[in-house]
Amino acid sequence: MSALSPGVFRRRGRLRTHSATAAAGLTKALNPEESCRLASTRTAAHMSQPYSIFSLVRNAFSYHENWGEAWRSPEPRPFYDVVIIGGGGHGLATAYYLAKEHGITNVAVLEKGWLGGGNTGRNTTVVRSNYLWDESAALYEFSLKLWENLSQDLNYNVMFSQRGLVSLAHSAHEMQTIRRRVSAIQLNGIDSEILTPAQLKAWCPILHIGPDARYPIVGGSLQRRGGTARHDAVAWGFARAADARGVDIIQNCEVTGLKVEAGKVVGVETTRGYIGARKVGVAVAGHSSVLCGMAGFRLPISSHVLQALVSEPVKPVLNTVITSGLVHVYVSQSDKGELVLGAGIDSYNSYSQAGSPPITENVLNALTALFPMFSRLRFMRQWGGIVDTCPDASPIVGKTPVENLFLNCGWGTGGFKATPGSGFVYAHTIATGEPHPLAAPFSLERFHTGYLIDEHGASGVAH
């Protein structure tokens, strides 16, 4: 835990000061325009203490008891220029880039629970950009480039580790498919290469490639720039950076309704009162269809459970990310030593955050087939997230039939890796009212035009 930036450990259990309480009361008495002006003033006044080696040494003299809050806990104001529904990685990244790239700081992020408590904190943290189709490759590669400098940009260690991502092939047909994908990926200027069984063994010595293997390995592909990041650190880093630019992050504030007048959204009903807004952005993953139902239209998405599980911690033994489409497992090792595993979605529709035993059994069978040495490991916990999947397994980012209501959903099992890129293009779309060029192919209109982006077999495994 020491690798995480300080300050986050003081984010809970804090009391608001009298001045903060007074400011909240004053804001309620202002009209929307005065509220916006106050927000701009507060933005200039509120800046987080930068994290650095110097601040670390300085706080060591006080036994690290005087770190400031990572972000504020303000009361919701009556009006915002932009309200973002969903305090996960995509929602927080959108708020951050609205403030940084477009100067829009009168923004509220509404989260019904705690930050990062949804899919952001429930995924297996894989980051990559080796997608087949040009549209997907461009968006995910843009996101990967943002990942590579994200810790410096946020002044927060998101623990991004480019340890490489391997996709295995177990048959001649699967190897032909991988060769096709690698060629397409390389044509888009993205790093990807073919590995022979001998090269795979050298890259990951503990992988079982012998002639007695249950699933013979005939080759694979490697994206060296792929890897993992710490999911909660990503949420906290974006929250801290957005808060430093004046964004209000409001937890325990569930949206219960959208107010639409004359075909235009004008605000949201919440468990903490009504909040007016010029624009509203939805970033709630598996619950997107529920929110859009409040606005009076349906989405071509379905919600499923995606499971993950972790083992007891062991010494470092797996130095990369291994995926297999045939046996359907992907595995990496966390900084704490746990093996982090996942597979495909449960086939039934559900809003549950716990999956079914057959998926867990299949994942463990696949893992021990590829890595027999893990067969005696004990697994500590299992959980599920709610993923929203489109018919073409690609996201929806853009405008909706309701004016000034914007949508970011349908990422399915690939949302975490797109976090910074998604937030960047979504912020552009909200700020300008028109889709970012990278997001334009992923509009809701494609289900009318038939221009789908079929990424069901992305990298050979659905994650």
Phi, psi and omega per residue, in radians:
M1 nan -0.334 -3.126
S2 -1.161 -0.335 3.130
A3 -1.248 -0.350 3.113
L4 -1.292 2.648 3.101
S5 -1.097 2.497 3.124
P6 -1.215 2.936 3.089
G7 1.742 -0.547 -3.100
V8 -1.226 -0.408 -3.098
F9 -1.314 -0.103 3.132
R10 -1.932 0.347 -3.031
R11 -1.437 -0.259 -3.128
R12 -1.961 2.832 3.047
G13 1.181 0.417 -3.102
R14 -1.735 2.738 3.131
L15 -1.841 2.491 3.056
R16 -1.340 2.506 3.127
T17 -1.345 2.867 3.104
H18 -1.064 -0.628 -3.131
S19 -1.159 -0.655 3.117
A20 -1.154 -0.690 3.117
T21 -1.124 -0.739 3.130
A22 -1.117 -0.704 3.132
A23 -1.117 -0.687 3.117
A24 -1.105 -0.732 3.134
G25 -1.159 -0.684 3.116
L26 -1.106 -0.717 -3.111
T27 -1.072 -0.671 -3.130
K28 -1.088 -0.484 -3.101
A29 -1.467 -0.179 -3.087
L30 -1.547 2.708 2.996
N31 -1.393 2.958 -3.064
P32 -0.958 -0.714 -3.115
E33 -1.155 -0.743 3.105
E34 -1.146 -0.602 3.103
S35 -1.093 -0.723 3.109
C36 -1.088 -0.728 -3.140
R37 -1.123 -0.709 3.101
L38 -1.102 -0.655 3.127
A39 -1.090 -0.724 3.120
S40 -1.110 -0.702 3.108
T41 -1.114 -0.736 -3.120
R42 -1.164 -0.607 3.140
T43 -1.032 -0.770 -3.133
A44 -1.178 -0.571 -3.064
A45 -1.427 -0.506 -3.026
H46 -1.676 1.992 3.057
M47 -2.409 2.322 3.117
S48 -1.261 2.664 3.063
Q49 -1.206 2.164 -3.119
P50 -1.091 2.478 3.037
Y51 -1.539 2.282 3.133
S52 -2.824 3.042 3.083
I53 -1.105 -0.539 -3.129
F54 -1.244 -0.745 3.100
S55 -1.186 -0.544 3.097
L56 -1.141 -0.789 3.120
V57 -1.160 -0.752 -3.125
R58 -1.050 -0.749 -3.127
N59 -1.345 -0.275 3.079
A60 -1.109 -0.545 -3.134
F61 -1.186 -0.362 3.095
S62 -1.875 0.368 3.131
Y63 1.013 0.543 3.076
H64 0.997 0.572 3.139
E65 -1.704 -0.060 -3.037
N66 -2.052 0.367 3.052
W67 -1.150 2.463 3.106
G68 -1.307 2.936 3.086
E69 -1.084 2.491 3.097
A70 -1.193 -0.618 3.030
W71 -2.710 2.827 -3.105
R72 -1.397 2.942 3.005
S73 -2.195 1.287 -3.054
P74 -1.348 2.787 2.970
E75 -1.359 2.526 3.121
P76 -1.133 2.430 3.089
R77 -1.580 2.908 -3.077
P78 -1.271 -0.306 -3.053
F79 -2.681 2.474 3.058
Y80 -2.400 2.691 3.012
D81 -1.137 -0.751 -3.133
V82 -2.373 2.330 2.983
V83 -1.996 2.175 3.066
I84 -1.804 2.143 3.121
I85 -1.653 2.005 -3.136
G86 2.081 1.977 -3.115
G87 -1.790 0.705 2.995
G88 -1.621 -2.894 -3.097
G89 -1.055 -0.779 -3.087
H90 -1.176 -0.736 3.132
G91 -1.155 -0.766 -3.135
L92 -1.184 -0.694 3.105
A93 -1.119 -0.680 3.108
T94 -1.072 -0.788 3.131
A95 -1.099 -0.716 3.138
Y96 -1.087 -0.820 -3.102
Y97 -1.294 -0.461 2.991
L98 -1.043 -0.757 -3.132
A99 -1.286 -0.780 -3.051
K100 -1.289 -0.842 -3.005
E101 -1.549 -0.445 -3.011
H102 -2.158 -0.018 3.091
G103 1.198 0.301 3.124
I104 -1.653 1.826 -3.043
T105 -1.940 -0.225 3.087
N106 -1.415 1.220 -2.983
V107 -2.247 2.468 3.037
A108 -2.139 2.360 2.991
V109 -1.840 2.070 -3.100
L110 -1.802 2.151 -3.140
E111 -2.178 2.223 -3.069
K112 -1.266 -0.368 3.100
G113 -2.135 -2.138 3.066
W114 -1.955 2.751 -3.069
L115 -1.051 2.310 3.094
G116 1.264 0.250 -3.105
G117 -1.459 -0.104 3.116
G118 -1.640 -2.282 -3.078
N119 -1.161 -0.480 -3.141
T120 -1.026 -0.709 3.141
G121 -1.590 0.104 -3.042
R122 -2.133 0.095 -3.091
N123 -1.657 3.132 -3.092
T124 -1.757 0.226 2.890
T125 1.157 0.328 -3.132
V126 -1.330 2.406 3.105
V127 -2.221 2.237 3.138
R128 -2.823 3.018 3.094
S129 -2.456 0.277 -3.057
N130 -1.481 1.222 3.127
Y131 -1.767 2.712 -2.999
L132 -1.323 -0.944 -2.980
W133 -1.429 2.617 -3.045
D134 -0.982 -0.758 -3.081
E135 -1.100 -0.777 3.127
S136 -1.178 -0.783 -3.117
A137 -1.026 -0.733 -3.121
A138 -1.113 -0.765 -3.100
L139 -1.218 -0.787 -3.105
Y140 -1.258 -0.561 3.075
E141 -1.205 -0.682 3.049
F142 -1.036 -0.741 3.120
S143 -1.131 -0.731 -3.140
L144 -1.089 -0.656 3.098
K145 -1.151 -0.606 3.051
L146 -1.181 -0.674 3.097
W147 -0.988 -0.674 -3.002
E148 -1.150 -0.351 3.106
N149 -2.172 0.287 -2.999
L150 -1.193 -0.685 -3.136
S151 -1.066 -0.719 3.120
Q152 -1.220 -0.686 -3.119
D153 -1.122 -0.733 -3.100
L154 -1.527 -0.180 -2.997
N155 0.971 0.789 -3.082
Y156 -2.728 2.295 -3.086
N157 -1.360 1.842 3.106
V158 -1.564 0.071 3.038
M159 0.986 0.787 3.104
F160 -1.325 2.148 -3.059
S161 -2.155 1.911 3.123
Q162 -1.507 1.314 -3.074
R163 -1.611 -0.011 3.130
G164 1.576 2.599 3.117
L165 -2.250 2.192 -3.096
V166 -1.919 2.318 3.002
S167 -1.956 2.148 -3.043
L168 -1.585 2.615 3.021
A169 -2.090 2.374 -3.082
H170 -2.030 0.085 3.126
S171 -2.688 2.886 3.128
A172 -1.100 -0.692 3.114
H173 -1.100 -0.771 -3.141
E174 -1.129 -0.610 3.115
M175 -1.177 -0.653 3.074
Q176 -1.101 -0.696 3.104
T177 -1.108 -0.737 3.126
I178 -1.134 -0.699 3.111
R179 -1.072 -0.711 3.107
R180 -1.080 -0.777 -3.127
R181 -1.132 -0.767 -3.136
V182 -1.059 -0.717 3.117
S183 -1.086 -0.788 3.135
A184 -1.119 -0.718 3.138
I185 -1.107 -0.770 -3.137
Q186 -1.145 -0.617 3.113
L187 -1.111 -0.427 3.077
N188 -1.554 0.156 3.083
G189 1.322 0.390 -3.117
I190 -1.874 2.460 -3.090
D191 -1.216 2.268 3.064
S192 -2.906 2.508 -3.089
E193 -2.610 2.711 3.101
I194 -1.533 2.432 3.067
L195 -2.103 2.415 3.023
T196 -1.430 2.924 3.077
P197 -0.970 -0.682 3.129
A198 -1.148 -0.708 3.109
Q199 -1.181 -0.633 3.060
L200 -1.089 -0.736 3.134
K201 -1.119 -0.671 3.110
A202 -1.211 -0.620 -3.124
W203 -1.275 -0.686 -3.122
C204 -2.357 1.525 -3.011
P205 -1.039 -0.480 -3.070
I206 -1.461 -0.060 3.121
L207 -1.241 2.305 -3.093
H208 -1.455 1.887 -3.070
I209 -2.073 0.063 -3.066
G210 -1.125 2.945 -3.125
P211 -1.141 -0.325 -3.140
D212 -1.606 0.143 -3.121
A213 -1.127 2.438 3.126
R214 -1.080 -0.695 3.086
Y215 -2.089 1.648 -3.098
P216 -0.961 2.440 -3.135
I217 -1.839 2.071 -3.071
V218 -1.805 -0.068 3.132
G219 2.729 -2.888 3.140
G220 3.097 -3.041 3.085
S221 -2.218 2.779 -3.102
L222 -2.411 2.262 2.897
Q223 -1.930 1.846 -3.046
R224 -1.148 -0.499 -3.107
R225 -1.455 -0.123 3.079
G226 -1.281 2.951 3.138
G227 2.976 -2.456 -3.097
T228 -2.452 2.882 3.030
A229 -2.494 2.823 -3.137
R230 -1.458 1.996 -2.974
H231 -1.085 -0.803 -3.106
D232 -1.194 -0.583 3.100
A233 -1.129 -0.582 3.099
V234 -1.115 -0.816 3.117
A235 -1.098 -0.798 -3.114
W236 -1.152 -0.680 3.141
G237 -1.117 -0.801 3.102
F238 -1.152 -0.663 3.134
A239 -1.110 -0.810 -3.130
R240 -1.099 -0.768 -3.103
A241 -1.207 -0.661 3.103
A242 -1.187 -0.733 3.114
D243 -1.071 -0.662 3.135
A244 -1.108 -0.412 3.121
R245 -1.696 0.142 3.011
G246 1.807 0.011 3.138
V247 -1.252 2.395 3.049
D248 -1.543 2.147 3.101
I249 -1.895 1.993 -2.984
I250 -2.050 1.888 3.136
Q251 -1.584 2.904 -3.122
N252 0.930 0.801 -3.112
C253 -2.393 1.559 -3.079
E254 -1.470 2.352 3.066
V255 -1.423 2.164 -3.105
T256 -1.905 -0.131 3.125
G257 -3.003 2.725 3.047
L258 -1.970 2.287 3.122
K259 -1.645 2.057 -3.112
V260 -2.103 2.212 3.117
E261 -2.208 2.178 3.121
A262 0.939 0.727 3.091
G263 1.346 0.188 -3.126
K264 -2.219 2.359 3.079
V265 -1.325 2.369 -3.101
V266 -2.196 -0.056 3.126
G267 2.970 -3.116 -3.116
V268 -2.328 2.502 2.993
E269 -1.611 2.329 -3.112
T270 -2.333 2.990 3.078
T271 -1.236 -0.119 3.104
R272 -2.045 0.372 3.065
G273 1.896 3.019 -3.136
Y274 -1.372 2.452 3.103
I275 -2.262 2.090 3.094
G276 -1.403 2.711 -3.122
A277 -2.754 2.523 3.022
R278 -1.313 -0.653 3.129
K279 -2.423 2.599 3.129
V280 -2.264 2.271 3.084
G281 -1.988 2.284 -3.141
V282 -1.756 2.208 3.096
A283 -2.523 1.186 -3.016
V284 -2.121 0.320 3.026
A285 0.889 -2.060 -3.008
G286 -1.117 -0.253 3.124
H287 -1.753 0.236 -3.115
S288 -1.056 -0.712 -3.123
S289 -1.129 -0.531 3.104
V290 -1.185 -0.813 3.137
L291 -1.123 -0.747 -3.127
C292 -1.206 -0.505 3.030
G293 -1.071 -0.581 3.077
M294 -1.135 -0.470 3.138
A295 -1.583 -0.079 3.024
G296 1.694 0.280 3.078
F297 -2.442 2.787 -3.094
R298 -1.833 2.768 3.136
L299 -2.046 2.599 3.092
P300 -1.484 0.938 -3.138
I301 -2.261 2.775 3.038
S302 -2.295 2.558 -3.092
S303 -1.824 2.330 -3.118
H304 -2.339 2.864 3.023
V305 -1.540 2.348 2.990
L306 -2.069 2.110 -3.042
Q307 -1.631 2.741 2.989
A308 -2.593 2.791 3.099
L309 -2.696 2.763 -3.129
V310 -2.301 2.643 3.133
S311 -1.626 3.056 2.940
E312 -1.104 2.666 -3.125
P313 -1.275 2.450 3.061
V314 -2.328 2.968 3.120
K315 -1.129 2.742 -3.112
P316 -0.959 2.160 -3.098
V317 -2.439 -0.404 -3.107
L318 -2.074 1.914 -2.985
N319 -1.748 0.313 -3.093
T320 -2.683 -3.125 3.030
V321 -1.864 2.212 -3.132
I322 -1.972 2.270 3.079
T323 -2.231 2.569 3.080
S324 -2.448 2.118 3.133
G325 -1.334 -0.602 -3.093
L326 -1.208 -0.903 -3.131
V327 -1.528 -0.155 3.006
H328 1.017 1.250 3.015
V329 -2.650 2.605 2.934
Y330 -2.389 2.495 -2.989
V331 -2.568 2.482 2.996
S332 -2.521 3.013 3.112
Q333 -2.042 2.267 -3.103
S334 -1.368 2.975 3.115
D335 -1.150 -0.363 3.083
K336 -1.499 -0.069 3.095
G337 1.709 -0.062 -3.135
E338 -1.362 2.501 2.940
L339 -1.397 2.250 -3.138
V340 -1.894 2.087 -3.041
L341 -2.152 2.648 3.039
G342 -2.711 3.047 3.116
A343 -2.670 -2.497 -3.123
G344 -1.568 3.093 -3.117
I345 -1.333 2.711 2.928
D346 -1.181 2.465 -2.985
S347 -1.253 -0.371 -3.084
Y348 -1.573 2.719 3.083
N349 -1.376 2.426 -3.099
S350 -2.886 2.657 2.970
Y351 -1.896 0.270 3.125
S352 -1.331 2.703 3.068
Q353 -1.935 0.519 3.037
A354 -2.462 2.286 -3.060
G355 -1.608 -2.943 -3.056
S356 -1.744 2.600 -3.136
P357 -1.015 -0.630 -3.137
P358 -1.014 -0.664 3.111
I359 -1.105 -0.785 3.121
T360 -1.041 -0.772 3.135
E361 -1.079 -0.762 -3.137
N362 -1.137 -0.671 3.126
V363 -1.104 -0.779 -3.117
L364 -1.181 -0.661 3.071
N365 -1.083 -0.748 3.138
A366 -1.150 -0.734 -3.135
L367 -1.058 -0.829 -3.081
T368 -1.252 -0.394 3.041
A369 -1.225 -0.679 3.139
L370 -1.433 -0.565 -3.101
F371 -2.319 1.414 -3.124
P372 -0.981 -0.470 -3.110
M373 -1.165 -0.265 3.128
F374 -1.558 0.028 -2.984
S375 -1.145 -0.372 -3.113
R376 -1.783 0.100 3.091
L377 -1.245 2.581 3.035
R378 -1.738 2.506 3.124
F379 -1.804 2.348 -2.967
M380 -1.547 -0.758 -3.043
R381 -2.725 2.754 -3.129
Q382 -2.419 2.570 -3.138
W383 -2.678 3.086 3.106
G384 -2.439 2.713 3.020
G385 -2.125 2.823 -3.123
I386 -1.777 1.922 -3.115
V387 -1.809 2.536 3.141
D388 -1.884 2.076 -2.998
T389 -2.028 2.244 3.060
C390 -1.509 2.832 3.125
P391 -1.010 -0.508 3.140
D392 -1.804 0.174 3.099
A393 1.047 0.497 3.056
S394 -2.174 2.745 -3.029
P395 -1.355 2.972 2.979
I396 -2.049 2.100 3.124
V397 -2.374 1.991 3.117
G398 2.741 -2.707 -3.077
K399 -1.439 2.874 3.126
T400 -2.163 3.050 3.081
P401 -1.108 -0.283 3.118
V402 -1.676 2.200 -3.103
E403 -1.067 2.379 3.104
N404 1.178 0.222 2.993
L405 -1.905 2.168 -3.047
F406 -2.068 2.731 -2.974
L407 -2.320 2.363 3.044
N408 -2.384 1.781 -3.053
C409 -2.772 -3.046 3.053
G410 1.322 0.281 -3.127
W411 -1.254 -0.214 3.106
G412 1.044 -2.223 -3.102
T413 -1.620 0.124 -3.058
G414 -2.029 0.396 -3.023
G415 -1.273 -0.667 -3.031
F416 -1.091 -0.765 -3.082
K417 -1.122 -0.386 -3.118
A418 -1.643 0.054 -2.962
T419 -0.858 -1.025 -3.098
P420 -1.176 -0.696 3.135
G421 -1.153 -0.716 3.095
S422 -1.068 -0.819 3.131
G423 -1.062 -0.666 -3.112
F424 -1.142 -0.890 -3.075
V425 -1.280 -0.546 3.111
Y426 -1.202 -0.694 3.086
A427 -1.078 -0.722 3.095
H428 -1.063 -0.768 -3.117
T429 -1.099 -0.755 3.139
I430 -1.192 -0.753 -3.061
A431 -1.176 -0.729 -3.042
T432 -1.686 -0.326 -3.074
G433 1.441 -0.009 3.123
E434 -2.248 2.576 -3.072
P435 -1.154 2.510 2.975
H436 -1.105 2.527 -3.124
P437 -0.918 -0.613 3.124
L438 -1.258 -0.442 -3.106
A439 -1.652 -0.263 -3.055
A440 -0.953 -0.713 3.139
P441 -1.159 -0.256 -3.037
F442 -1.787 0.481 -3.139
S443 -1.312 2.843 3.081
L444 -1.130 -0.426 -3.081
E445 -1.143 -0.341 -3.070
R446 -1.132 -0.374 3.109
F447 -1.385 -0.165 2.991
H448 -1.666 -0.669 -3.103
T449 -1.414 -0.390 -3.102
G450 1.500 0.084 3.138
Y451 -1.493 1.353 -3.107
L452 -1.520 2.783 -3.134
I453 -2.131 1.569 -2.960
D454 -1.396 1.794 3.125
E455 -2.008 0.573 -3.121
H456 -1.065 -0.566 -3.104
G457 -1.840 0.502 -3.065
A458 -0.934 2.059 3.102
S459 1.060 0.295 3.051
G460 1.465 -0.070 -3.136
V461 -2.619 2.465 -3.057
A462 -1.446 1.536 3.054
H463 -2.766 nan nan
